[in-house]
Amino acid sequence: MADTGKKTNATSDVLNSYINDMIGVETHILEALTRQHNDDDMKKYGEAHALVGRAKSTLESHIEALRQHVQEDESFLKKAVTAVTGTLAGLYDSVRGETASRNLRDDYTALSLSSASYSMLMTTALCSEKEDVAATCERHLRDNAKLLMDLSGSICTVVGRELADDGQVPNASGAHEAVRRVHEAWSSDAPSTQTSPPSTTV
């Protein structure tokens, strides 16, 4: 019985540390989204600005939901923020000097990292028999997937406008075709390169 108790405590500690890590990841991304949402250059692109605002609100709700599952530990959070800052170095460090399209690109990269982290946390929760945490991760993954899809199209639209505004291309109409092709690539009808399910052997 003592061994079972030790395993339970160890599992709880691991899951708590990973949830705090996830809070740190989302918090760091949220800080950048907040700066972007207040940025005058981003405000020139109404649709993209609205998307950044939606991403900001989504991450705020994510963080609040994660906090319901864990007693936050400042030491864990500091480590998590330090780790994600290193991972995203070169992206958000110079956010104020970037164009709107590059900010959106960096958001896409950051949310991809967030999604991978949620996949890892969900796996840990399921292996720890914590279905409530796993369900939260799944909801957040679905939120991120929608944001990533919308960001991929918004990037094309903003790049087209920026190029046209700078006189580098005749017009921005090619962006519409780019959006269509990007969405087609993301669609469920796109052929998969995986011909058989992955092995589950561990």
C-alpha positions in Angstrom: 0.0 0.0 0.0 2.9 2.4 0.8 4.3 1.9 -2.7 0.9 2.6 -4.2 0.8 5.9 -2.3 4.2 6.9 -3.4 3.3 6.2 -7.1 0.1 8.2 -6.7 2.0 11.2 -5.2 4.7 10.9 -7.9 2.1 10.9 -10.7 0.3 13.9 -9.1 3.6 15.8 -8.9 4.5 15.1 -12.5 1.1 16.1 -13.8 1.0 19.2 -11.7 4.5 20.2 -13.0 3.3 19.7 -16.6 0.1 21.7 -16.1 2.2 24.6 -14.6 4.5 24.3 -17.6 1.4 24.6 -19.9 0.2 27.7 -18.0 3.7 29.2 -18.5 3.6 28.5 -22.2 0.2 30.0 -22.7 1.0 33.0 -20.5 4.1 33.8 -22.5 2.1 33.6 -25.8 -0.7 35.7 -24.3 1.7 38.5 -23.4 2.8 38.8 -27.1 -0.8 38.6 -28.3 -1.8 41.4 -26.0 1.1 43.6 -27.3 0.1 42.9 -30.9 -3.6 43.6 -30.2 -2.6 47.1 -29.0 -0.2 47.6 -31.9 -1.1 50.4 -34.4 0.3 48.5 -37.4 -1.9 45.4 -36.6 -4.9 47.7 -36.3 -4.6 48.6 -40.0 -5.7 45.0 -40.9 -9.1 44.7 -39.3 -9.6 41.0 -39.9 -6.2 40.1 -38.6 -6.5 42.4 -35.7 -9.8 40.7 -34.8 -8.2 37.3 -35.1 -5.4 38.3 -32.7 -8.1 39.5 -30.3 -9.9 36.2 -30.5 -6.7 34.3 -29.9 -6.0 36.5 -26.9 -9.4 35.8 -25.4 -9.0 32.1 -26.2 -5.7 31.8 -24.4 -7.1 33.8 -21.4 -9.8 31.2 -21.1 -7.3 28.3 -21.5 -5.2 29.6 -18.7 -8.2 30.0 -16.4 -9.3 26.5 -17.2 -5.9 25.0 -16.5 -5.7 26.8 -13.2 -8.8 24.8 -12.1 -6.8 21.6 -12.3 -3.7 22.6 -10.3 -2.3 24.5 -7.3 0.0 26.9 -9.1 3.6 26.8 -8.1 5.6 29.9 -8.7 8.9 28.0 -9.1 7.3 25.7 -11.7 5.9 28.8 -13.5 9.2 30.6 -13.6 10.9 27.5 -15.0 8.2 27.1 -17.6 8.4 30.8 -18.7 12.1 30.6 -18.9 11.9 27.4 -21.1 9.3 28.8 -23.5 11.2 32.1 -23.8 14.2 30.2 -24.9 12.2 28.1 -27.4 10.5 31.2 -28.9 13.6 33.3 -28.8 13.9 35.4 -32.0 10.1 35.4 -32.4 8.5 37.5 -29.7 11.6 39.3 -28.4 11.4 41.9 -31.2 7.6 41.8 -31.7 7.3 45.6 -31.7 9.5 46.0 -34.7 7.9 43.3 -36.8 5.3 43.7 -39.6 1.8 42.4 -39.1 2.4 39.4 -41.3 5.5 38.4 -39.4 3.6 38.7 -36.1 1.0 36.4 -37.4 3.6 34.0 -38.6 5.1 34.0 -35.1 1.7 33.5 -33.6 1.3 30.5 -35.8 4.6 29.1 -34.6 3.8 29.7 -31.0 0.4 28.1 -31.2 1.9 25.1 -32.9 4.2 24.8 -29.9 1.2 25.1 -27.6 -0.6 22.4 -29.5 2.3 20.0 -29.3 2.6 20.7 -25.6 -1.1 20.0 -25.1 -0.7 16.7 -26.9 2.0 15.8 -24.4 0.0 17.0 -21.4 -3.1 15.1 -22.6 -1.1 11.9 -22.9 0.3 12.4 -19.5 -3.2 13.0 -18.1 -4.6 9.9 -19.7 -1.7 7.8 -18.5 -2.3 9.2 -15.0 -6.0 8.3 -15.3 -7.0 12.0 -15.1 -9.8 12.2 -17.6 -10.8 15.8 -16.6 -7.4 17.1 -17.4 -7.3 15.2 -20.7 -10.7 16.6 -21.7 -9.5 20.1 -21.0 -6.5 19.5 -23.2 -8.6 18.1 -26.0 -10.9 21.2 -26.0 -7.9 23.5 -26.1 -6.3 21.5 -28.9 -9.5 22.0 -30.9 -9.4 25.7 -30.2 -5.8 25.9 -31.3 -6.6 24.0 -34.5 -9.3 26.5 -35.5 -6.9 29.4 -34.7 -4.1 27.9 -36.7 -6.4 27.4 -39.7 -7.6 31.0 -39.5 -4.1 32.3 -39.0 -2.8 30.4 -42.1 -5.4 32.2 -44.2 -4.9 35.6 -42.5 -1.2 35.4 -43.1 -1.8 35.2 -46.9 -4.2 38.1 -46.9 -1.9 40.4 -44.9 1.2 39.5 -46.9 -0.7 40.4 -50.1 -1.8 43.7 -48.7 1.7 44.6 -47.4 3.3 43.8 -50.7 0.7 45.8 -52.6 1.0 48.7 -50.2 4.7 48.8 -50.6 4.4 48.7 -54.4 6.3 45.4 -54.6 3.4 43.6 -56.6 0.7 45.0 -58.9 -2.2 44.0 -56.5 -3.1 41.8 -53.6 -5.6 39.6 -55.5 -3.2 36.6 -55.6 -3.7 36.4 -51.8 -7.2 35.1 -52.3 -5.9 32.1 -54.3 -3.2 31.5 -51.8 -5.9 31.3 -49.0 -7.9 28.8 -51.1 -4.9 26.6 -51.6 -3.8 26.8 -48.0 -7.3 25.8 -46.8 -7.3 23.0 -49.4 -4.0 21.7 -48.1 -5.5 21.7 -44.5 -8.8 20.0 -45.6 -9.6 16.5 -44.5 -9.8 15.5 -48.2 -6.1 16.1 -48.7 -4.3 12.8 -49.3 -2.4 11.5 -46.4 1.2 10.3 -46.6 0.6 7.8 -43.8 -0.7 4.6 -45.4 -1.1 2.6 -42.2 -1.7 3.4 -38.5 1.4 3.9 -36.4 2.6 1.1 -34.2 1.3 1.2 -30.6 4.2 -1.0 -29.3 6.1 0.6 -26.4 
